[in-house]
């Protein structure tokens, strides 16, 4: 049997990782400035993370949600404390797509309506409702295309016009679009969207799958705008590589037996991984670190990278040029041995390093980038 060939692969085989470094099967060292799509939040193979998972595996790795699993309660309490959402409840699942799927389903159950407001450039996952709310027709199968989705610009008048139709269960928004190219709605737009959702009885879902868990310098990116969504979806950095996702749910939304469900979500190992991440974020003060180092990175890029625009917050950064960045990205990997990301916009270089990356590692990336920028665009 062969693998179903859906991924274009670079010819690199990582076999070891520590912090922001990777090593391949030939012993070559790489700097990870992408974290496997923002997944690596506290660094590869963090000692506390390894210890937490090892100890849990030596006791019990899995049993289903038909029994008491106290580590789930421990995770919910810790996540509430660190994120500032102690009054919310937590439903655990396995991925960001599944988190968004459950968020949309919960909004529809709660309101009795089915239309969803989503935004141009959005990416919410590849399950049925999540992919329908993703603004990329190439990955939406006909089977997924019958959901009632309204794709809008960041335009409050347009949002209100759709909400006035009376059939909207939720608006789902990334406080910082990742795949879309590190696009940020303004704080004022997020505030206005929250107010309109409340006015018209729709839920506000913040998709923090990529922008959450300290990535923006606050625990959640929407907290820069001072809004409190009804549902917040999380994954990626939540488990530092172990598959886990979840939704944080406002107290107004009530649970009932069978309303949502999962086989693997909230298993013992996943919860141990997620607890290790929260503990390291708190112990190493990674929110402030991401905010401070992110400010340094963006300031340096604005001064020296010759870019049209530097986007983002914290350690979620997009560098937009007026030319396709594929050659720069490829040479960063093959010549300088640095992993970076791209976006749906081919002129945007996407940076998502571990939150505990060092200033020396940031400077190493910057110097490598500057050697690859065409002389005509350097400032």
Buried (B, 14 or more C-beta within 10 A) or exposed (E): EEEEEEEEEEEBEBEEBEBBBBBBEEEEEBBBBBBBBBBBBBBBBBEBBEEBBEEBEEEEEEEEBEEEBEBBEBBBEBBBEBBEBEEBBBBBBBBBBBBBBBBBBBBBBBBEBBBBBBBEBBBBBBBBBBBBBBBEEEEBEEEBEEBEBBBBEBEBEEBBEBBEEEBBBBBBBBBBBBBBBBBBBEBEBBBBBBBBBEEBBBBBBBBBBBBBBBBBBBBBBBBBBEBBBBBBBBBBBBBBBBBBBBBBBBEEBEEEEEBBEBEBBBBBBBBBBBBBBBBBBEEBEBBEBBBBBBEBBBEBBEEBBBBBBBBBBBBBBBBBBEEEBEEBBEBBBEEBBBBBBBBBBEBBBBBBBBBBBBEEBBEBBBEBBBEBBEEEEEE
